Amino acid sequence: MWGIIYVLPWLVGFVLFFFVPLLASLRYSLSSIQANAEGISIQFTGVANYIQALTVNTSFNRALIESITDVIVNVPLIVIFSLFLAVILNQQFRGRAVARSIFFLPVILASGVIMSLESTSLIDAVNQNSTGGSALGTFELENLMLDAGVSEWIVTYLSSAVDRIYQIVSQSGVQILIFLAGIQTISPQLYEASKMEGATGYESFWKITFPMVSPLFSST
């Protein structure tokens, strides 16, 4: 009963704000929609819209491939970055609450006025002014790693991560919160026992922290 009560707000929100629009979107994708003086007329057409998008539309496939590529590139970066930040924010240091708020702030501001500001000329001008220095830094980083013998595809992946740093940070707030909650559920006795056995912080992370929070990867 308590489990149902705790899940109920999420369930109601899912049905009202996600499930119903999902069904409506699926219906619209399988129909031909026309606006007239009487309103909107919906006529079922089957998969004709999908066939046209995949075989006739010249920009749909390109946009689809770009979206899939962004997911493949961004998701591992967000998960790694979120876990790294969660481990750091779990440490005891002065200003820890402020630091946590700063990294979660993009989630709160990622809507409404802030999102509209990102499309204005002011934000675009700032991004354009900072593009030159970012490109130069990325080029130097690539040369440094290539000279060190790092594989070329790894260098390309890491350089793309540097170029996407703003996007990664802005999309990592919820994932950091999930990993942080998972880390705080780990018993401190495990770390105390590992220290008594002479384990380093690196070994404690891979032997205790990482295995304990790995089930959360599906949630992030």
C-alpha positions in Angstrom: 0.0 0.0 0.0 2.8 2.4 0.9 4.6 1.6 -2.3 1.4 2.4 -4.3 1.0 5.7 -2.5 4.6 6.7 -3.2 4.4 5.7 -6.9 1.0 7.3 -7.4 2.1 10.9 -8.1 4.6 9.6 -10.7 1.9 7.3 -12.2 -0.7 10.1 -12.4 1.9 12.4 -14.0 3.0 9.7 -16.5 -0.6 9.0 -17.6 -1.6 12.7 -18.0 1.6 14.2 -19.4 3.3 11.3 -21.2 1.0 8.4 -22.0 -1.9 10.3 -23.4 0.3 12.6 -25.6 2.1 9.5 -26.7 -1.1 7.8 -27.9 -2.2 11.1 -29.6 1.2 11.4 -31.4 0.9 7.7 -32.5 -2.6 8.4 -33.8 -1.5 11.5 -35.7 1.5 9.8 -37.2 -0.8 7.2 -38.7 -3.3 9.8 -40.0 -3.6 12.6 -42.5 -4.5 15.8 -40.6 -6.1 18.8 -42.4 -7.3 22.1 -40.9 -10.5 23.5 -42.2 -13.2 26.0 -41.2 -14.8 23.4 -39.0 -11.6 22.5 -37.1 -9.2 19.6 -37.7 -10.1 16.6 -39.7 -8.2 13.4 -39.0 -8.2 10.6 -41.6 -6.5 7.3 -41.0 -3.8 6.5 -43.6 -1.8 3.7 -42.0 2.0 3.8 -42.4 1.9 6.2 -45.4 3.5 9.0 -43.4 6.4 6.7 -42.4 7.0 5.5 -45.9 7.1 9.1 -47.2 9.5 10.2 -44.4 11.9 7.3 -45.0 11.8 7.2 -48.8 10.7 10.6 -50.1 11.6 13.2 -47.5 15.2 14.3 -48.1 16.0 15.6 -44.7 14.3 13.1 -42.4 16.9 10.4 -42.7 19.7 12.8 -42.1 18.0 14.2 -39.0 17.3 10.7 -37.7 20.9 9.6 -38.1 22.1 12.8 -36.4 19.8 12.2 -33.5 20.9 8.6 -33.1 24.5 9.6 -33.3 24.0 12.2 -30.6 22.4 9.6 -28.3 25.3 7.2 -28.9 27.9 9.8 -28.2 26.1 11.8 -25.4 24.7 9.0 -23.2 28.1 7.4 -22.2 29.6 10.8 -21.6 26.7 11.9 -19.4 26.8 8.7 -17.4 30.6 8.8 -16.8 30.5 12.5 -16.0 27.5 12.1 -13.7 29.2 9.3 -11.8 32.4 11.2 -11.5 30.7 14.3 -10.1 28.5 12.2 -7.8 31.6 10.7 -6.2 33.2 14.1 -5.7 30.0 15.7 -4.4 29.7 12.9 -1.9 32.9 13.9 -0.2 33.0 16.0 2.9 34.1 19.5 2.1 33.0 23.1 2.8 30.3 24.4 0.5 29.2 20.9 -0.6 25.5 21.9 -0.6 26.2 24.9 -2.8 28.2 22.8 -5.2 25.4 20.3 -5.4 22.9 23.1 -6.2 25.1 24.5 -8.9 25.3 21.2 -10.8 21.5 20.6 -10.4 20.7 24.2 -11.4 20.7 23.6 -15.2 17.8 21.1 -14.7 15.7 23.8 -13.1 16.6 26.5 -15.6 16.3 24.2 -18.7 12.9 25.5 -19.5 10.9 28.6 -20.0 12.8 31.9 -20.2 16.2 30.3 -20.1 15.5 28.0 -23.1 14.1 31.0 -25.0 17.2 33.0 -24.2 19.4 30.3 -25.7 17.9 30.9 -29.1 18.4 34.7 -29.0 21.1 36.6 -30.7 22.8 37.4 -27.4 23.4 33.8 -26.5 24.4 33.0 -30.0 26.8 35.9 -30.1 28.5 34.6 -26.8 28.8 31.1 -28.3 30.3 32.4 -31.5 32.8 34.5 -29.7 33.9 31.5 -27.6 34.1 29.1 -30.6 37.5 30.2 -31.7 39.3 29.5 -28.4 37.4 26.2 -27.9 38.4 25.0 -31.4 42.0 25.9 -30.8 42.0 24.1 -27.4 40.5 21.0 -28.9 43.0 21.0 -31.7 45.9 21.2 -29.3 44.3 18.4 -27.1 44.0 16.2 -30.2 47.7 16.7 -31.1 48.8 16.0 -27.6 46.9 12.7 -27.3 47.9 11.6 -30.8 51.6 12.2 -29.9 51.1 10.2 -26.8 50.0 7.2 -28.9 46.3 7.3 -28.1 44.0 5.6 -30.7 42.6 8.0 -33.3 39.0 7.1 -32.7 39.4 7.6 -28.9 40.9 11.0 -29.7 38.0 11.9 -31.9 35.5 10.8 -29.3 37.2 12.7 -26.5 37.5 15.9 -28.6 33.8 15.7 -29.4 33.2 15.4 -25.7 35.1 18.7 -25.1 33.0 20.3 -27.8 29.8 19.1 -26.1 30.8 20.0 -22.6 28.0 22.6 -22.2 25.4 20.1 -23.4 26.8 17.3 -21.2 26.8 19.5 -18.0 23.3 20.8 -18.6 21.9 17.3 -19.1 23.7 15.6 -16.1 21.8 17.1 -13.2 19.2 14.3 -12.7 21.8 11.6 -13.3 24.2 13.2 -10.7 21.3 13.2 -8.2 20.5 9.5 -8.9 24.1 8.4 -8.5 24.6 10.5 -5.4 21.5 9.0 -3.8 22.9 5.5 -4.7 26.3 6.2 -3.3 24.8 7.4 0.0 23.0 4.1 0.4 26.3 2.2 0.5 27.2 1.2 4.1 30.2 3.2 5.4 31.4 0.0 7.1 32.4 -1.3 3.7 34.8 1.6 3.2 36.1 1.3 6.7 36.9 -2.4 6.2 38.6 -1.7 2.9 40.8 1.0 4.5 41.7 -1.4 7.3 42.7 -3.9 4.6 44.9 -1.3 2.9 42.8 -0.5 -0.1 43.4 2.8 -1.9 40.6 5.2 -3.0 41.0 3.9 -6.5 40.5 0.3 -5.4 37.6 1.2 -3.2 35.8 2.9 -6.1 36.1 -0.1 -8.5 35.6 -2.8 -5.8 32.8 -1.1 -3.8 31.3 2.1 -5.3 31.1 1.0 -8.9 29.5 -2.5 -8.3 27.0 -1.0 -5.8 25.8 1.8 -8.1 26.0 -0.2 -11.4 22.3 -1.2 -11.1 21.5 2.6 -11.4 22.9 2.8 -14.9 19.5 1.7 -16.3 17.8 4.5 -14.4 20.1 7.2 -15.8 
